[in-house]
């Protein structure tokens, strides 16, 4: 067993400066230089910690599907739990299994199909948005409003209207503050009144207050939204449902993860489509949704909303031919794995047709929704709302992004680093 290769980094800080300056670029370049398993040192060699990046789909498969060897009690997940509470995203063990069993009832194929009318109504509102006829439009602002209204209406009905703008602002602040906390060499307890801790606690307080305010609204007698179903869901074996505290945490997770990831996927996909008018026309003319779904899949390949995630080894194990001791933090990066040259031809090229010609040869070479038992529960919902929105937009507009550059920001989810500009050309007379 040879030593695990990795960058030398700063003598005292290790890879922290490189990760802060350009996380995704650093992961790409070190993978290209060192291969499928890379050791990243945080802090000085005599007192720091080492995180191991595992990029080959075989190793990603094991990390995501073998809970006897790979756990989720990592520093990163602890920061997310501090921020948004105990929902499906952050729970583990038997409590997670209980929540997953109850929440799964809300996302069956039949249930998701029941939201297509709502999604189409919100897509039509986006098409009528005045900003699309004002010359240059910010795609990310449009996509955030669309996805937040879709998930908000699905959860609460129309009670989301008054909090859309505040939630958009808080989500970005949460991502920036939580990411900075995750990259600290030493994570101080959140109870200590440091400036960053105070800011994170204030963001969390405001998010919880918004959720509590909406949850306190009286339900309509005919309500059939996700919140009503969540409150009435019962375990088939025990007859027990979720407490109001548990429901609050799940709802906040739905709101944040359910709109932020899909908004990013749509934004980046539209940015790439803005350089491919041929594909835009093909989507608008297609008689089924095969091409539009493939286009969204390719957008999430190049720009995976969950750009990285973590596991921790529970026992000594072997990864990519190297011995890795128990207690080691494992970094999984869909951003890198989605560009692995052994599984993707021309990996940095936007080519939706690759998903119409068989897609990846390895199940875990493509993991925008994770994998294993913890694969994203809202995958069908996200794909459906994305398909409806993209098809609706391209029936009325053609987008041009050739004059605009794109910069990404890997926070809790992958976000654009500023507005994503595009020229929207209407196909209909004004």
VMD Tcl script that draws the C-alpha trace (Angstrom):
set ca {
  {0.00 0.00 0.00}
  {1.69 3.18 -1.20}
  {1.12 6.64 0.27}
  {-2.00 8.39 -0.97}
  {-0.93 11.23 -3.31}
  {-2.11 14.80 -2.95}
  {-1.13 18.46 -3.24}
  {1.50 19.85 -0.86}
  {-0.58 22.92 -0.10}
  {0.37 25.78 2.20}
  {2.87 24.82 4.96}
  {0.49 25.86 7.73}
  {-2.95 25.94 6.13}
  {-2.72 23.04 3.70}
  {-5.35 23.18 0.94}
  {-7.58 25.70 2.72}
  {-6.43 28.72 0.65}
  {-6.85 26.78 -2.61}
  {-10.28 25.48 -1.60}
  {-11.45 28.95 -0.59}
  {-10.13 30.54 -3.79}
  {-11.36 27.88 -6.23}
  {-12.76 24.68 -4.76}
  {-13.96 23.10 -8.00}
  {-10.89 24.07 -10.01}
  {-8.65 22.65 -7.28}
  {-10.57 19.38 -7.24}
  {-10.34 19.09 -11.03}
  {-6.63 19.86 -11.24}
  {-5.64 17.57 -8.38}
  {-7.70 14.73 -9.85}
  {-5.94 15.23 -13.18}
  {-2.55 15.20 -11.45}
  {-3.00 12.55 -8.77}
  {-5.79 10.24 -9.94}
  {-8.90 8.66 -8.42}
  {-7.93 9.08 -4.74}
  {-6.39 12.33 -3.55}
  {-5.28 13.33 -0.05}
  {-6.10 16.92 0.95}
  {-4.40 18.26 4.07}
  {-6.21 20.87 6.16}
  {-3.86 22.67 8.52}
  {-0.20 21.93 9.31}
  {1.18 18.44 8.71}
  {1.80 17.88 12.42}
  {-1.63 18.97 13.67}
  {-4.06 19.09 10.76}
  {-6.52 16.61 9.32}
  {-6.67 14.86 5.98}
  {-9.69 14.55 3.73}
  {-9.61 11.99 0.92}
  {-11.26 12.77 -2.42}
  {-12.69 9.59 -4.01}
  {-13.62 10.22 -7.65}
  {-13.93 6.86 -9.43}
  {-17.54 5.65 -9.83}
  {-16.63 2.28 -8.28}
  {-15.55 4.00 -5.07}
  {-18.48 6.41 -5.17}
  {-20.78 3.38 -5.40}
  {-19.32 1.87 -2.23}
  {-19.40 5.16 -0.35}
  {-23.07 5.72 -1.19}
  {-24.37 2.17 -0.81}
  {-22.40 0.52 2.03}
  {-23.56 2.02 5.35}
  {-21.55 -0.57 7.28}
  {-18.32 1.04 6.04}
  {-19.29 4.63 5.19}
  {-21.28 6.85 7.56}
  {-22.59 10.40 7.31}
  {-21.60 11.91 10.66}
  {-19.19 14.37 9.05}
  {-18.28 17.96 9.84}
  {-20.10 19.18 6.75}
  {-23.38 17.49 7.63}
  {-23.11 18.81 11.18}
  {-22.96 22.37 9.84}
  {-26.03 21.76 7.66}
  {-27.88 20.27 10.63}
  {-27.02 23.34 12.71}
  {-28.43 25.51 9.93}
  {-31.71 23.84 8.96}
  {-32.52 21.31 11.69}
  {-33.18 17.58 11.58}
  {-34.80 16.60 8.30}
  {-34.19 13.90 5.72}
  {-31.06 15.65 4.49}
  {-29.34 15.63 7.88}
  {-30.83 12.73 9.84}
  {-29.28 9.28 10.07}
  {-30.00 5.84 11.48}
  {-33.43 4.68 12.60}
  {-34.83 8.22 12.85}
  {-33.95 8.83 9.19}
  {-35.60 5.53 8.19}
  {-38.80 6.54 10.00}
  {-38.90 9.96 8.32}
  {-38.06 8.53 4.90}
  {-40.85 5.97 5.19}
  {-43.40 8.67 6.00}
  {-42.20 11.30 3.53}
  {-41.92 8.80 0.68}
  {-45.72 8.65 0.62}
  {-45.76 12.27 -0.60}
  {-43.55 11.67 -3.65}
  {-45.01 8.68 -5.43}
  {-45.30 9.00 -9.21}
  {-49.06 9.52 -8.95}
  {-48.65 12.26 -6.35}
  {-45.99 14.06 -8.39}
  {-48.12 13.94 -11.53}
  {-50.83 15.68 -9.55}
  {-48.67 18.82 -9.46}
  {-48.21 19.18 -13.23}
  {-51.07 21.68 -13.54}
  {-49.56 23.84 -10.80}
  {-46.15 23.67 -12.50}
  {-47.65 24.62 -15.87}
  {-49.45 27.61 -14.29}
  {-46.22 28.89 -12.77}
  {-44.33 28.31 -16.03}
  {-46.94 30.41 -17.85}
  {-46.37 33.22 -15.33}
  {-42.66 33.15 -16.09}
  {-43.36 33.42 -19.82}
  {-45.48 36.51 -19.11}
  {-42.82 38.10 -16.87}
  {-42.06 41.66 -18.14}
  {-38.31 41.16 -17.65}
  {-38.26 38.71 -20.57}
  {-39.24 41.54 -22.90}
  {-36.87 44.12 -21.48}
  {-33.76 43.07 -23.40}
  {-31.32 41.38 -21.05}
  {-32.74 39.12 -18.34}
  {-31.22 37.54 -15.23}
  {-31.96 33.84 -15.73}
  {-31.16 32.89 -12.16}
  {-33.57 35.39 -10.66}
  {-36.35 34.06 -12.91}
  {-35.56 30.43 -12.13}
  {-35.42 31.04 -8.39}
  {-38.82 32.69 -8.43}
  {-40.29 29.88 -10.50}
  {-38.95 26.99 -8.40}
  {-39.67 28.69 -5.08}
  {-43.26 29.34 -6.08}
  {-43.68 25.78 -7.35}
  {-42.36 24.11 -4.20}
  {-44.06 26.74 -2.01}
  {-47.47 26.22 -3.62}
  {-47.01 22.45 -3.52}
  {-46.26 22.71 0.20}
  {-48.62 25.42 1.37}
  {-50.93 26.46 -1.43}
  {-50.70 30.22 -2.05}
  {-49.30 31.10 1.38}
  {-45.80 31.38 -0.12}
  {-46.52 34.68 -1.91}
  {-45.49 36.98 0.94}
  {-42.13 35.35 1.68}
  {-40.60 34.63 -1.74}
  {-38.17 37.58 -1.81}
  {-37.07 37.16 1.80}
  {-36.42 33.45 1.31}
  {-34.33 34.09 -1.81}
  {-32.14 36.50 0.16}
  {-31.78 34.22 3.18}
  {-30.90 31.15 1.11}
  {-27.88 32.88 -0.41}
  {-26.76 34.20 2.98}
  {-27.13 30.75 4.49}
  {-25.04 29.20 1.73}
  {-22.23 31.73 2.10}
  {-22.09 31.58 5.90}
  {-22.39 27.78 6.16}
  {-19.74 27.21 3.50}
  {-17.31 29.52 5.28}
  {-17.97 27.61 8.51}
  {-17.34 24.25 6.80}
  {-13.93 25.42 5.53}
  {-12.68 26.61 8.92}
  {-9.63 24.75 10.20}
  {-11.26 24.57 13.62}
  {-15.05 24.75 13.88}
  {-16.00 26.56 17.06}
  {-19.30 25.64 18.78}
  {-22.20 27.61 17.37}
  {-23.05 28.80 20.88}
  {-19.90 30.95 20.98}
  {-20.75 34.55 19.98}
  {-18.25 34.99 17.14}
  {-19.37 37.30 14.28}
  {-19.85 34.36 11.90}
  {-21.76 32.33 14.50}
  {-24.02 35.27 15.30}
  {-24.76 35.75 11.62}
  {-25.56 32.07 11.10}
  {-27.81 31.99 14.16}
  {-29.66 35.08 12.90}
  {-30.19 33.54 9.46}
  {-31.44 30.34 11.07}
  {-33.79 32.27 13.36}
  {-35.30 34.16 10.43}
  {-35.72 30.97 8.36}
  {-37.42 29.19 11.23}
  {-39.65 32.22 11.85}
  {-40.81 32.23 8.21}
  {-41.56 28.52 8.33}
  {-43.39 28.80 11.65}
  {-45.44 31.71 10.34}
  {-46.63 29.74 7.34}
  {-47.24 26.59 9.38}
  {-49.44 28.56 11.77}
  {-51.86 29.62 9.03}
  {-55.24 27.86 9.22}
  {-55.55 25.05 6.68}
  {-58.30 25.19 4.07}
  {-60.92 22.46 4.52}
  {-60.17 21.13 1.02}
  {-56.37 21.45 1.28}
  {-54.41 18.71 -0.48}
  {-50.91 20.19 -0.34}
  {-47.72 18.48 0.83}
  {-47.96 20.02 4.30}
  {-51.45 18.61 4.85}
  {-50.32 15.19 3.66}
  {-47.24 15.37 5.87}
  {-49.38 16.13 8.90}
  {-51.72 13.23 8.18}
  {-49.04 10.68 7.18}
  {-48.83 7.73 9.54}
  {-46.47 4.80 9.82}
  {-48.35 1.72 8.65}
  {-46.87 -0.39 11.45}
  {-47.06 1.97 14.43}
  {-49.72 4.50 13.41}
  {-47.37 7.29 14.55}
  {-46.75 10.41 12.48}
  {-44.32 13.31 12.75}
  {-44.36 15.93 15.49}
  {-44.84 19.61 14.62}
  {-41.11 20.18 15.28}
  {-40.20 17.36 12.91}
  {-42.64 18.70 10.30}
  {-41.11 22.18 10.62}
  {-37.62 20.82 9.95}
  {-38.79 18.73 6.99}
  {-40.70 21.66 5.48}
  {-37.66 23.94 5.78}
  {-35.54 21.30 4.06}
  {-38.11 21.00 1.25}
  {-38.18 24.77 0.79}
  {-34.42 25.24 0.70}
  {-33.21 22.12 -1.11}
  {-36.35 21.78 -3.21}
  {-36.07 25.15 -4.90}
  {-32.37 26.06 -4.76}
  {-31.05 22.94 -6.50}
  {-33.64 23.00 -9.29}
  {-33.23 26.73 -9.85}
  {-29.50 26.24 -10.29}
  {-29.96 23.31 -12.67}
  {-32.38 25.31 -14.84}
  {-30.18 28.41 -14.81}
  {-27.04 26.59 -15.93}
  {-28.94 24.56 -18.52}
  {-30.44 27.72 -20.04}
  {-27.03 29.38 -20.04}
  {-25.61 26.49 -22.08}
  {-28.67 26.42 -24.35}
  {-28.08 30.12 -25.03}
  {-25.04 29.00 -27.01}
  {-27.00 26.32 -28.90}
  {-29.96 27.80 -30.82}
  {-30.22 24.52 -32.75}
  {-31.02 22.55 -29.60}
  {-33.49 25.22 -28.47}
  {-35.39 24.82 -31.74}
  {-35.23 21.02 -31.59}
  {-36.75 21.06 -28.09}
  {-39.58 23.36 -29.15}
  {-40.37 21.18 -32.18}
  {-40.07 17.79 -30.45}
  {-43.29 15.85 -29.99}
  {-42.26 14.28 -26.69}
  {-40.09 15.26 -23.74}
  {-37.13 13.00 -24.48}
  {-34.79 15.75 -25.70}
  {-35.77 18.29 -23.07}
  {-35.13 15.73 -20.31}
  {-31.79 14.82 -21.87}
  {-30.90 18.52 -21.98}
  {-31.67 18.94 -18.29}
  {-29.66 15.80 -17.49}
  {-26.69 17.19 -19.40}
  {-27.03 20.53 -17.63}
  {-26.85 18.72 -14.28}
  {-23.89 16.67 -15.47}
  {-21.80 19.76 -16.16}
  {-23.25 21.73 -13.24}
  {-24.37 19.26 -10.54}
  {-26.48 21.13 -7.96}
  {-24.94 19.06 -5.15}
  {-21.36 19.65 -6.29}
  {-19.82 17.70 -3.40}
  {-20.81 15.61 -0.42}
  {-19.08 13.70 2.33}
  {-18.87 10.37 4.10}
  {-16.75 9.07 6.99}
  {-15.16 5.64 7.18}
  {-16.52 3.61 10.08}
  {-13.86 0.89 9.75}
  {-10.52 0.50 8.05}
  {-11.12 0.02 4.33}
  {-9.46 0.10 0.92}
  {-10.20 2.78 -1.69}
  {-8.57 2.84 -5.13}
  {-5.94 0.38 -3.95}
  {-4.99 2.40 -0.87}
  {-5.64 1.60 2.79}
  {-7.82 4.27 4.42}
  {-8.19 4.14 8.21}
  {-11.43 4.31 10.18}
  {-12.51 7.84 10.99}
  {-11.32 9.29 7.68}
  {-13.44 11.90 5.92}
  {-14.21 11.02 2.29}
  {-15.04 13.76 -0.20}
  {-17.30 12.76 -3.11}
  {-17.47 15.29 -5.93}
  {-20.09 14.87 -8.66}
  {-18.41 17.87 -10.32}
  {-15.26 15.75 -10.85}
  {-16.90 12.36 -11.37}
  {-19.22 13.82 -14.03}
  {-16.06 14.83 -15.92}
  {-14.17 11.54 -15.49}
  {-12.59 10.89 -18.92}
  {-12.90 7.11 -18.55}
  {-16.70 7.43 -18.54}
  {-17.45 10.59 -20.52}
  {-16.21 11.50 -23.98}
  {-15.47 15.20 -24.41}
  {-16.43 15.66 -20.75}
  {-16.41 19.47 -20.70}
  {-18.63 19.79 -23.80}
  {-22.36 20.45 -23.43}
  {-23.98 17.63 -25.44}
  {-27.52 16.61 -24.46}
  {-27.59 13.96 -27.17}
  {-25.20 11.79 -25.15}
  {-28.18 11.02 -22.87}
  {-30.26 9.98 -25.87}
  {-27.54 7.55 -26.96}
  {-27.38 5.41 -23.84}
  {-26.00 7.80 -21.22}
  {-23.17 6.79 -18.89}
  {-21.85 3.22 -18.85}
  {-21.57 3.24 -15.05}
  {-24.56 3.95 -12.80}
  {-22.47 6.03 -10.40}
  {-20.67 8.03 -13.07}
  {-23.75 10.28 -12.97}
  {-25.03 11.22 -9.52}
  {-26.83 14.59 -9.57}
  {-29.46 13.15 -7.19}
  {-27.07 11.05 -5.13}
  {-27.50 7.32 -4.95}
  {-28.31 4.31 -2.83}
  {-30.97 4.42 -0.15}
  {-30.42 8.15 0.31}
  {-31.04 9.18 -3.30}
  {-33.00 12.42 -3.51}
  {-36.64 11.81 -2.66}
  {-37.77 14.73 -4.83}
  {-36.03 13.62 -8.04}
  {-39.24 13.02 -10.02}
  {-40.70 16.32 -8.80}
  {-37.58 18.25 -9.83}
  {-37.36 16.65 -13.27}
  {-41.04 17.26 -13.93}
  {-40.99 20.96 -13.00}
  {-37.77 21.47 -14.99}
  {-39.17 19.75 -18.08}
  {-42.40 21.75 -18.00}
  {-40.62 25.09 -17.52}
  {-37.98 24.54 -20.21}
  {-40.49 23.34 -22.80}
  {-42.84 26.25 -22.02}
  {-40.10 28.86 -22.27}
  {-38.71 27.56 -25.55}
  {-42.14 27.57 -27.13}
  {-42.14 31.37 -26.72}
  {-38.52 32.55 -26.60}
  {-35.02 31.97 -27.89}
  {-32.18 32.76 -25.51}
  {-28.73 34.06 -26.40}
  {-25.93 33.97 -23.83}
  {-22.97 34.18 -26.19}
  {-22.10 37.70 -25.02}
  {-22.05 36.73 -21.35}
  {-19.62 34.71 -19.24}
  {-20.59 32.40 -16.39}
  {-18.94 32.04 -13.01}
  {-20.08 29.47 -10.46}
  {-20.02 29.58 -6.67}
  {-19.91 26.24 -4.80}
  {-21.85 27.03 -1.63}
  {-24.15 24.48 0.03}
  {-25.40 23.99 -3.52}
  {-23.89 25.13 -6.79}
  {-24.94 28.71 -7.51}
  {-23.96 31.26 -10.14}
  {-21.56 33.88 -8.84}
  {-23.82 36.82 -9.68}
  {-26.56 37.38 -12.26}
  {-26.70 35.06 -15.28}
  {-27.46 37.35 -18.19}
  {-29.21 36.35 -21.41}
  {-30.98 38.06 -24.25}
  {-34.53 36.75 -24.60}
  {-35.96 37.02 -28.11}
  {-39.72 36.58 -28.25}
  {-41.18 34.34 -30.97}
  {-44.52 36.13 -30.64}
  {-45.32 39.72 -31.64}
  {-45.39 42.06 -28.63}
}
mol new
graphics top color blue
foreach p $ca { graphics top sphere $p radius 0.5 }
foreach p [lrange $ca 0 end-1] q [lrange $ca 1 end] { graphics top cylinder $p $q radius 0.2 }
display resetview
